[in-house]
Amino acid sequence: MTAHYQVHGDIALITLDNPPVNGLGLSTRQGIAHGMEQALADAAVTAIVITGAGKAFSGGADIREFGSPLAMQEPNLNSVIQMLEKSTKPVVAAIHTVAMGGGLELALGCHYRVAAPGTSVALPEVKLGLLPGAGGTQRLPRVLGVEAALNMIVSGEAIKAEMLAMLPGQKLFDKIAASPATLADEAFAFARSVAATRPLPLVRDLPCKHPQGDAYFQFVRNMLGAVSKNFPAPLKCVDAVEAATTKKFEAGMATEREIFINLMWTPESRSLRHLFLGERAASKIPDVPSDTPLRDIQSVAIIGAGTMGGGIAMNFLNAGIPVKMLEMKQEALDRGVATMRGNYEAQVKKGKLKQAKYDERMALLTTTLSYDELSGTDMVIEAVFEEIGVKEAVFKELDRVMKPGAILASNTSTLDLNKIASFTQRPQDVVGLHFFSPANVMKLLEVVRGAQTAKDVMATVMAAAKKIRKTAVVSGVCDGFIGNRMIEQYGRQGGFLLDEGCTPEQVDKAMEKFGMAMGPFRMGDLAGNDIGWAIRKRRATERANMKYSKTADLLCEKGRFGQKTGAGWYDYKPGKRDAIPNAEVVKMIEDYRAAQGITPRKISDEEIVQRLVFALVNEGAHILEEGIANKASDIDICYIFGYGFPPYRGGPMLYADELGLFNVVQAMHRFAQNPHDDADFWKPAPLLAQLAAEGKSFN
C-alpha cells in the first residue's frame, strides 16, 4: 500500500506516500481505508490526521487509471470520502505544498482542514476536458461561496491557501499553520482540540445558494461560450455547480457523476489526457537513467543577438541564469539588447512584470564581441544564420575557446547535427537545441541527439529545459528533425492545393476552422517565406526527383517574404498582423496553374484538412519507424506546442488514431490517384500500413 498508518499518543496519522505527488491510485485508496479501519477500532485513538509525504498533500487521482476498471475498483475515491465523512472520530486534513483535484476533494471530505502557508489549491480537471468527479463541484461552493468556487473550477488554476483563507465567510480552512515546518504539530494540536466535538461538521451539510442564481449562471455561460467552443467541459462545470445550488446534495452528486462519465468519453477529453501524459513522458529518454549525473549549468553564452538569439537569452534570464551574448558588430549587439528591453518593457507596461524583476533580469546579461570571453560559461547556444558554412566557422571557434565539459548547442532547425559536431574535437558535448520563434514565448524545445551526444549532456539539457519552462521533445538526426521534416510535407500539400484550384485564404480558413492556430500560408508569412526558399534551394540537388509546386518560389522571387516585408501570401499594414488577401498573388497562382495546363476544380474544406493533416501523419509514421522520434506522443507534443495543432484534437498521430488508421490509409490511396499530387508520397509508411491492417493505433 502507498499510505502508511502510525499512532502518536491519542492521534492516528495516515500518510499518503505515492511519489511524486501522492496520486490517489487504488493502492493509496486502499491504504487510507485500511488506516481508517485501524484508527476507528483503536479505543486509544481520539482523532485522525491525514497528510502527504514528500512534496505534496496529494496531486489528485492517478490519471493513468482514467477509463480503466482500476478507477472504479473499490474503494474508489467517492467511497473513501464517504468513509471519512461517516467516521465517528474527527478527521483532520493537514494540507501542504499541493492539494489538487482528488486531493482537494479528499480534504473536503474531512471534518476539518489545517493548511500550511504557500499550499497550492486547485481543481484542475477542466484542463483534462473533465470536471471534478468526487464531489468537488458540490462541496467547494459550500465552503468558498458559489462564485469563488466556480471561478476555480472553470479555470482550473491554482490559488494559494492563504489567499483563499482571506475570502469572507470561507469555511475551507479551519486554520492556516504558522509555517510548513509547524504544520504537523499544529494539525495534531488542532485534532486534540476537537476530539470531543459532536456532532462532527460535514461540508455536505452546509447551505449552497446564490442570491441571483438564474441570472448569474446565464451570465457565466455567456462569458464562457465564445472562449470554450471547442471544449465542452467548462460549460458542463457550470451545470454541475448550478446543481449544487438547486438540488439536494445527493442529487447534485448524481448530476456531477453523470456529467463526469459523459465527459470522460469525449474525444476532447481523451485528447487532453493524452497531451497531459505525453508531455510528462516526453522528458523520459529510454536509455538515459533518471539518476544520470548532471553537468553544472551556472551560466550560458548565446551566439547571435538577432530575433532568435535574443529570445533564447530571455528564457535563461527569466530563470535567473546569467547570459553572455556575442555578436560580430557592436551595432548588432545594441540592436538585439534594445529588442530584449522592448519585450520586457511591454510586459512591465501591461503589469505582467514588475520593474524590479525586469532590472534584475537585465543585470544578468552581458555582451561581448570576442569568442575568448565566452570561455568560462557552462553552455553555449549558437543562433546564427541557417547555413552549414556559417555553423562550421562558429563551432570551430567554440571548440577552440570553450572549457572542457562545456555543452556546445546548435539552434539549427534543419541541418545535420552530426556534421556540425564533426567540426569540433568533442562531438560528445554537441547537442541540438531547436527553439521555436518567438523563442521567449513558444513552449516547445526540440532536443536533437547526435550520434555521439553524451548521455549526461542529454540529461543536463532536459533538466535545463524544465528550468526555463520549456516542453522538451527528443529528436534524432535527420533533415528537419521531427517538426520541420513533417511540416515540409504539410507545406507541399498546401502548394499542390493552390495548383489545383485553391487560394491561400481558402486553405488557411479551412485549417483554422479545423483548429490550427493559423493556416500554412499565414504561418509561412509569419516565419518568413525566404527561410523556406533557402531550404528548398539547399535541398534541390539532394531531392531532384521530389515534386513541388513552384508558387512559393515565384512568391519569393517577387520579394514577398512575409510579415517582415509587409508582403507575402498576404499584405500586412505596418504594426498589424491582419492578413489581407492580395489580388496579384491570386493572379500569380492562376497564371502558374494555366502554364502547367491544370484546370482548376472546386476543393472541399474536408479534402484540404485531410490532405494536410494526413501528410503530417504519414511522415510522422516514417519518423517513428526510423527511430527519429521515440514515441507517437512525442510527435503530438511537438505539433501542439510548436506548430499550433489544436490541443482538443490531441496532435496529428492521436487524431489519426481517433479517425481509425484504416480510414486514413483508404484516404491516402484516393489521394495517390490525383495526377497533380505526389503518388509516391501517398504510399502509406510501412508502420502505418501495418497498424491499419492489424486494427491497431499509434498510441
PyMOL commands that set and color helices and strands:
alter all, ss='L'
color gray80, all
select helices_A, chain A and resi 26-41+63-65+69-72+77-85+102-108+124-128+136-144+146-155+161-165+180-193+203-205+213-227+233-246+249-264+267-281+307-318+330-349+355-363+371-374+388-401+417-421+427-429+455-467+483-500+504-514+520-527+529-539+551-557+563-565+583-595+605-625+632-642+647-649+652-659+661-672+686-693
alter helices_A, ss='H'
color red, helices_A
select strands_A, chain A and resi 3-8+11-16+47-52+91-95+98-100+112-115+120-122+159-160+175-176+300-303+323-326+365-368+379-382+407-410+430-435+444-448+471-475+570-571+580-581
alter strands_A, ss='S'
color yellow, strands_A
deselect
rebuild
show_as cartoon
